[in-house]
Amino acid sequence: MTTDEHLAVPYVVVMESFEDSDGEWRRRAIHPELPGVSAEADSPIDALDKLDEVRVKYIVDRLQRGEPVPVPRPPLGGYFSKLDLDRMSFAKWMVQQERIHDN
């Protein structure tokens, strides 16, 4: 598999809220299929953004060292070549209607 194909694998994401030592609520995002790949932030969106950065670094580092990368399911077909604009439009509408937000 190429690096792009590894990066297009749809890994499971687990999101949880937790109270930190200061009593503030934070979000933790985890890829349980990739050992040690997790991120924490104040908002779910920020946690997902950080998680993606950690995932990419994990995959690229392992490939550069010649180590195997867990591949629990096949890469998303055409992931880098096209976006589903209908789905993106729906997501944009959800944000505009304030049905979803980043906190």
OpenMM code with the backbone's topology and positions (N, CA, C; nanometers):
from openmm import Vec3, app, unit

residues = "MET THR THR ASP GLU HIS LEU ALA VAL PRO TYR VAL VAL VAL MET GLU SER PHE GLU ASP SER ASP GLY GLU TRP ARG ARG ARG ALA ILE HIS PRO GLU LEU PRO GLY VAL SER ALA GLU ALA ASP SER PRO ILE ASP ALA LEU ASP LYS LEU ASP GLU VAL ARG VAL LYS TYR ILE VAL ASP ARG LEU GLN ARG GLY GLU PRO VAL PRO VAL PRO ARG PRO PRO LEU GLY GLY TYR PHE SER LYS LEU ASP LEU ASP ARG MET SER PHE ALA LYS TRP MET VAL GLN GLN GLU ARG ILE HIS ASP ASN".split()
positions = [
    Vec3(0.0849, -0.1195, 0.0000),
    Vec3(0.0000, 0.0000, 0.0000),
    Vec3(0.0887, 0.1248, 0.0000),
    Vec3(0.0408, 0.2280, -0.0666),
    Vec3(0.1124, 0.3553, -0.0684),
    Vec3(0.0827, 0.4333, 0.0603),
    Vec3(0.1586, 0.5398, 0.0819),
    Vec3(0.1324, 0.6262, 0.1971),
    Vec3(-0.0087, 0.6841, 0.1891),
    Vec3(-0.0486, 0.7311, 0.0701),
    Vec3(-0.1836, 0.7872, 0.0548),
    Vec3(-0.2915, 0.6844, 0.0858),
    Vec3(-0.2707, 0.5604, 0.0452),
    Vec3(-0.3684, 0.4554, 0.0746),
    Vec3(-0.3752, 0.4288, 0.2243),
    Vec3(-0.2604, 0.4262, 0.2912),
    Vec3(-0.2606, 0.4094, 0.4372),
    Vec3(-0.3357, 0.5243, 0.5038),
    Vec3(-0.3142, 0.6459, 0.4549),
    Vec3(-0.3796, 0.7624, 0.5153),
    Vec3(-0.5296, 0.7659, 0.4866),
    Vec3(-0.5756, 0.6911, 0.3869),
    Vec3(-0.7182, 0.6881, 0.3520),
    Vec3(-0.7941, 0.5763, 0.4225),
    Vec3(-0.7275, 0.5002, 0.5092),
    Vec3(-0.7965, 0.3942, 0.5837),
    Vec3(-0.8909, 0.4603, 0.6848),
    Vec3(-1.0181, 0.4213, 0.6872),
    Vec3(-1.1146, 0.4828, 0.7811),
    Vec3(-1.1085, 0.4171, 0.9196),
    Vec3(-1.0181, 0.4653, 1.0017),
    Vec3(-1.0044, 0.4117, 1.1369),
    Vec3(-1.1216, 0.4563, 1.2244),
    Vec3(-1.1584, 0.3717, 1.3176),
    Vec3(-1.2635, 0.4035, 1.4145),
    Vec3(-1.2164, 0.5197, 1.5025),
    Vec3(-1.3093, 0.6113, 1.5328),
    Vec3(-1.2813, 0.7227, 1.6240),
    Vec3(-1.3729, 0.7096, 1.7444),
    Vec3(-1.3138, 0.7180, 1.8620),
    Vec3(-1.3906, 0.7196, 1.9867),
    Vec3(-1.3709, 0.8574, 2.0491),
    Vec3(-1.4819, 0.9230, 2.0826),
    Vec3(-1.4762, 1.0554, 2.1446),
    Vec3(-1.5379, 1.0449, 2.2830),
    Vec3(-1.4700, 1.1024, 2.3800),
    Vec3(-1.5245, 1.1022, 2.5163),
    Vec3(-1.5006, 1.2375, 2.5816),
    Vec3(-1.5886, 1.2725, 2.6723),
    Vec3(-1.5733, 1.3937, 2.7521),
    Vec3(-1.5222, 1.3536, 2.8890),
    Vec3(-1.4361, 1.4375, 2.9454),
    Vec3(-1.3839, 1.4086, 3.0786),
    Vec3(-1.3571, 1.5402, 3.1509),
    Vec3(-1.3593, 1.5318, 3.2805),
    Vec3(-1.3328, 1.6492, 3.3627),
    Vec3(-1.1859, 1.6477, 3.4017),
    Vec3(-1.1140, 1.7569, 3.3693),
    Vec3(-0.9719, 1.7610, 3.4018),
    Vec3(-0.9511, 1.7996, 3.5479),
    Vec3(-0.8271, 1.8084, 3.5899),
    Vec3(-0.7964, 1.8347, 3.7308),
    Vec3(-0.8422, 1.9727, 3.7771),
    Vec3(-0.8655, 2.0663, 3.6825),
    Vec3(-0.9143, 2.2004, 3.7171),
    Vec3(-1.0666, 2.2091, 3.7182),
    Vec3(-1.1344, 2.0962, 3.6949),
    Vec3(-1.2799, 2.0946, 3.6926),
    Vec3(-1.3397, 2.1352, 3.5591),
    Vec3(-1.2564, 2.1559, 3.4579),
    Vec3(-1.3035, 2.1928, 3.3245),
    Vec3(-1.3311, 2.0661, 3.2442),
    Vec3(-1.4346, 2.0729, 3.1590),
    Vec3(-1.4669, 1.9602, 3.0727),
    Vec3(-1.3868, 1.9698, 2.9446),
    Vec3(-1.3243, 1.8594, 2.9071),
    Vec3(-1.2436, 1.8514, 2.7855),
    Vec3(-1.2882, 1.7313, 2.7035),
    Vec3(-1.2394, 1.7230, 2.5819),
    Vec3(-1.2726, 1.6113, 2.4934),
    Vec3(-1.1470, 1.5334, 2.4594),
    Vec3(-1.1619, 1.4018, 2.4531),
    Vec3(-1.0520, 1.3132, 2.4156),
    Vec3(-1.0985, 1.2322, 2.2954),
    Vec3(-1.0188, 1.2333, 2.1896),
    Vec3(-1.0462, 1.1546, 2.0695),
    Vec3(-0.9376, 1.0477, 2.0580),
    Vec3(-0.9797, 0.9260, 2.0241),
    Vec3(-0.8880, 0.8121, 2.0202),
    Vec3(-0.9140, 0.7295, 1.8948),
    Vec3(-0.8067, 0.6788, 1.8351),
    Vec3(-0.8164, 0.5747, 1.7321),
    Vec3(-0.7749, 0.4455, 1.8028),
    Vec3(-0.8698, 0.3660, 1.8536),
    Vec3(-0.8319, 0.2468, 1.9300),
    Vec3(-0.7547, 0.1434, 1.8474),
    Vec3(-0.7645, 0.1504, 1.7154),
    Vec3(-0.6938, 0.0547, 1.6301),
    Vec3(-0.5472, 0.0940, 1.6074),
    Vec3(-0.5108, 0.2150, 1.6500),
    Vec3(-0.3733, 0.2623, 1.6367),
    Vec3(-0.3192, 0.2896, 1.7770),
    Vec3(-0.2385, 0.2010, 1.8304),
    Vec3(-0.1905, 0.2140, 1.9685),
    Vec3(-0.1267, 0.3504, 1.9975),
    Vec3(-0.1763, 0.4150, 2.1019),
    Vec3(-0.1200, 0.5418, 2.1465),
    Vec3(-0.1654, 0.6636, 2.0686),
    Vec3(-0.2528, 0.6470, 1.9703),
    Vec3(-0.2977, 0.7602, 1.8885),
    Vec3(-0.4229, 0.8197, 1.9524),
    Vec3(-0.4027, 0.9327, 2.0208),
    Vec3(-0.5127, 1.0025, 2.0871),
    Vec3(-0.4789, 1.1505, 2.0955),
    Vec3(-0.5809, 1.2322, 2.1242),
    Vec3(-0.5610, 1.3756, 2.1373),
    Vec3(-0.6680, 1.4320, 2.2294),
    Vec3(-0.6321, 1.5391, 2.2984),
    Vec3(-0.7252, 1.6060, 2.3894),
    Vec3(-0.7341, 1.7536, 2.3534),
    Vec3(-0.8539, 1.8112, 2.3725),
    Vec3(-0.8760, 1.9532, 2.3456),
    Vec3(-1.0019, 1.9983, 2.4178),
    Vec3(-1.0294, 2.1281, 2.4104),
    Vec3(-1.1493, 2.1825, 2.4739),
    Vec3(-1.2754, 2.1488, 2.3959),
    Vec3(-1.2655, 2.1421, 2.2643),
    Vec3(-1.3836, 2.1144, 2.1822),
    Vec3(-1.3647, 1.9839, 2.1053),
    Vec3(-1.4747, 1.9190, 2.0672),
    Vec3(-1.4644, 1.7963, 1.9875),
    Vec3(-1.3937, 1.8197, 1.8536),
    Vec3(-1.4215, 1.9316, 1.7892),
    Vec3(-1.3603, 1.9608, 1.6592),
    Vec3(-1.2094, 1.9744, 1.6740),
    Vec3(-1.1649, 2.0465, 1.7767),
    Vec3(-1.0211, 2.0612, 1.7987),
    Vec3(-0.9561, 1.9271, 1.8319),
    Vec3(-1.0253, 1.8447, 1.9098),
    Vec3(-0.9713, 1.7120, 1.9429),
    Vec3(-0.9573, 1.6271, 1.8161),
    Vec3(-1.0564, 1.6340, 1.7261),
    Vec3(-1.0485, 1.5584, 1.6005),
    Vec3(-0.9369, 1.6103, 1.5109),
    Vec3(-0.9202, 1.7425, 1.5062),
    Vec3(-0.8113, 1.7998, 1.4258),
    Vec3(-0.6758, 1.7530, 1.4774),
    Vec3(-0.6581, 1.7571, 1.6087),
    Vec3(-0.5318, 1.7120, 1.6681),
    Vec3(-0.5126, 1.5624, 1.6468),
    Vec3(-0.6216, 1.4857, 1.6596),
    Vec3(-0.6139, 1.3415, 1.6398),
    Vec3(-0.5673, 1.3099, 1.4982),
    Vec3(-0.6165, 1.3841, 1.4006),
    Vec3(-0.5765, 1.3598, 1.2628),
    Vec3(-0.4269, 1.3858, 1.2447),
    Vec3(-0.3759, 1.4909, 1.3063),
    Vec3(-0.2321, 1.5196, 1.2987),
    Vec3(-0.1512, 1.4051, 1.3593),
    Vec3(-0.1951, 1.3539, 1.4735),
    Vec3(-0.1248, 1.2434, 1.5402),
    Vec3(-0.1322, 1.1166, 1.4549),
    Vec3(-0.2492, 1.0909, 1.3941),
    Vec3(-0.2664, 0.9728, 1.3088),
    Vec3(-0.1708, 0.9767, 1.1904),
    Vec3(-0.1645, 1.0912, 1.1227),
    Vec3(-0.0766, 1.1049, 1.0060),
    Vec3(0.0685, 1.0829, 1.0472),
    Vec3(0.1111, 1.1457, 1.1565),
    Vec3(0.2492, 1.1302, 1.2032),
    Vec3(0.2784, 0.9842, 1.2384),
    Vec3(0.1863, 0.9184, 1.3057),
    Vec3(0.2023, 0.7778, 1.3439),
    Vec3(0.2226, 0.6906, 1.2196),
    Vec3(0.1364, 0.7091, 1.1199),
    Vec3(0.1428, 0.6270, 0.9989),
    Vec3(0.2714, 0.6540, 0.9213),
    Vec3(0.3024, 0.7816, 0.8983),
    Vec3(0.4220, 0.8173, 0.8217),
    Vec3(0.5481, 0.7691, 0.8929),
    Vec3(0.5557, 0.7897, 1.0242),
    Vec3(0.6736, 0.7447, 1.0998),
    Vec3(0.6925, 0.5939, 1.0893),
    Vec3(0.5847, 0.5178, 1.1046),
    Vec3(0.5951, 0.3715, 1.0953),
    Vec3(0.6388, 0.3279, 0.9556),
    Vec3(0.5834, 0.3900, 0.8536),
    Vec3(0.6214, 0.3546, 0.7168),
    Vec3(0.7688, 0.3879, 0.6909),
    Vec3(0.8152, 0.5019, 0.7401),
    Vec3(0.9555, 0.5408, 0.7208),
    Vec3(1.0513, 0.4447, 0.7909),
    Vec3(1.0078, 0.3879, 0.9027),
    Vec3(1.0912, 0.2913, 0.9762),
    Vec3(1.0759, 0.1495, 0.9208),
    Vec3(0.9876, 0.1321, 0.8225),
    Vec3(0.9651, 0.0005, 0.7649),
    Vec3(0.8810, -0.0901, 0.8525),
    Vec3(0.8054, -0.0318, 0.9454),
    Vec3(0.7199, -0.1083, 1.0359),
    Vec3(0.5790, -0.1185, 0.9771),
    Vec3(0.5082, -0.2265, 1.0088),
    Vec3(0.3715, -0.2393, 0.9576),
    Vec3(0.2762, -0.1404, 1.0255),
    Vec3(0.1753, -0.0988, 0.9508),
    Vec3(0.0705, -0.0103, 1.0024),
    Vec3(-0.0568, -0.0927, 1.0100),
    Vec3(-0.1270, -0.0930, 1.1238),
    Vec3(-0.2533, -0.1672, 1.1320),
    Vec3(-0.3514, -0.1191, 1.0237),
    Vec3(-0.4089, -0.2143, 0.9512),
    Vec3(-0.5058, -0.1830, 0.8465),
    Vec3(-0.6289, -0.2708, 0.8703),
    Vec3(-0.7230, -0.2230, 0.9537),
    Vec3(-0.8407, -0.3032, 0.9879),
    Vec3(-0.9457, -0.3105, 0.8777),
    Vec3(-0.9408, -0.2193, 0.7790),
    Vec3(-1.0366, -0.2182, 0.6678),
    Vec3(-0.9703, -0.1499, 0.5493),
    Vec3(-1.0208, -0.1715, 0.4293),
    Vec3(-0.9558, -0.1149, 0.3102),
    Vec3(-0.9657, 0.0375, 0.3054),
    Vec3(-0.8735, 0.1005, 0.2316),
    Vec3(-0.8794, 0.2466, 0.2149),
    Vec3(-1.0102, 0.2891, 0.1502),
    Vec3(-1.0493, 0.4129, 0.1755),
    Vec3(-1.1677, 0.4689, 0.1120),
    Vec3(-1.1372, 0.4891, -0.0358),
    Vec3(-1.2198, 0.4360, -0.1219),
    Vec3(-1.1998, 0.4505, -0.2662),
    Vec3(-1.2145, 0.5939, -0.3102),
    Vec3(-1.1166, 0.6445, -0.3828),
    Vec3(-1.1234, 0.7798, -0.4357),
    Vec3(-1.1242, 0.8874, -0.3301),
    Vec3(-1.0780, 0.8588, -0.2110),
    Vec3(-1.0836, 0.9539, -0.1005),
    Vec3(-1.0163, 1.0865, -0.1348),
    Vec3(-0.9013, 1.0811, -0.1996),
    Vec3(-0.8275, 1.2038, -0.2270),
    Vec3(-0.8681, 1.2699, -0.3576),
    Vec3(-0.9421, 1.1999, -0.4416),
    Vec3(-0.9730, 1.2554, -0.5724),
    Vec3(-1.1075, 1.3280, -0.5779),
    Vec3(-1.1999, 1.2978, -0.4885),
    Vec3(-1.3303, 1.3629, -0.4966),
    Vec3(-1.3950, 1.3684, -0.3576),
    Vec3(-1.4755, 1.4700, -0.3374),
    Vec3(-1.5543, 1.4837, -0.2160),
    Vec3(-1.7007, 1.4680, -0.2531),
    Vec3(-1.7787, 1.4139, -0.1641),
    Vec3(-1.9223, 1.4021, -0.1868),
    Vec3(-1.9852, 1.5372, -0.1510),
    Vec3(-2.0075, 1.6193, -0.2518),
    Vec3(-2.0560, 1.7550, -0.2285),
    Vec3(-2.1942, 1.7580, -0.1652),
    Vec3(-2.2768, 1.6569, -0.1913),
    Vec3(-2.4083, 1.6516, -0.1271),
    Vec3(-2.3932, 1.6366, 0.0237),
    Vec3(-2.3025, 1.5508, 0.0658),
    Vec3(-2.2813, 1.5315, 0.2095),
    Vec3(-2.2197, 1.6559, 0.2721),
    Vec3(-2.1283, 1.7205, 0.1992),
    Vec3(-2.0655, 1.8415, 0.2505),
    Vec3(-2.1695, 1.9527, 0.2641),
    Vec3(-2.2607, 1.9635, 0.1679),
    Vec3(-2.3655, 2.0652, 0.1747),
    Vec3(-2.4553, 2.0423, 0.2955),
    Vec3(-2.4867, 1.9158, 0.3226),
    Vec3(-2.5698, 1.8853, 0.4390),
    Vec3(-2.4979, 1.9236, 0.5678),
    Vec3(-2.3695, 1.8933, 0.5762),
    Vec3(-2.2925, 1.9285, 0.6958),
    Vec3(-2.2889, 2.0798, 0.7144),
    Vec3(-2.2689, 2.1531, 0.6056),
    Vec3(-2.2682, 2.2997, 0.6129),
    Vec3(-2.4033, 2.3511, 0.6616),
    Vec3(-2.5116, 2.2938, 0.6088),
    Vec3(-2.6460, 2.3333, 0.6513),
    Vec3(-2.6657, 2.3080, 0.8008),
    Vec3(-2.6166, 2.1923, 0.8488),
    Vec3(-2.6301, 2.1589, 0.9920),
    Vec3(-2.5596, 2.2635, 1.0785),
    Vec3(-2.4426, 2.3082, 1.0367),
    Vec3(-2.3698, 2.4112, 1.1117),
    Vec3(-2.4453, 2.5431, 1.1061),
    Vec3(-2.4927, 2.5811, 0.9877),
    Vec3(-2.5663, 2.7068, 0.9726),
    Vec3(-2.6934, 2.7086, 1.0575),
    Vec3(-2.7582, 2.5947, 1.0703),
    Vec3(-2.8805, 2.5852, 1.1503),
    Vec3(-2.8497, 2.5701, 1.2991),
    Vec3(-2.7209, 2.5699, 1.3321),
    Vec3(-2.6734, 2.5528, 1.4697),
    Vec3(-2.7211, 2.4239, 1.5322),
    Vec3(-2.7351, 2.3196, 1.4490),
    Vec3(-2.7713, 2.1869, 1.4992),
    Vec3(-2.6470, 2.1115, 1.5434),
    Vec3(-2.5319, 2.1515, 1.4908),
    Vec3(-2.4045, 2.0995, 1.5383),
    Vec3(-2.3091, 2.2175, 1.5526),
    Vec3(-2.2170, 2.2060, 1.6438),
    Vec3(-2.1191, 2.3108, 1.6663),
    Vec3(-1.9943, 2.2480, 1.7254),
    Vec3(-1.8908, 2.3273, 1.7441),
    Vec3(-1.7626, 2.2723, 1.7859),
    Vec3(-1.7373, 2.2770, 1.9367),
    Vec3(-1.8392, 2.2949, 2.0175),
    Vec3(-1.8173, 2.2869, 2.1635),
    Vec3(-1.9305, 2.2164, 2.2309),
] * unit.nanometer
topology = app.Topology()
chain = topology.addChain("A")
for resn in residues:
    res = topology.addResidue(resn, chain)
    for name in ("N", "CA", "C"):
        topology.addAtom(name, app.Element.getBySymbol(name[0]), res)
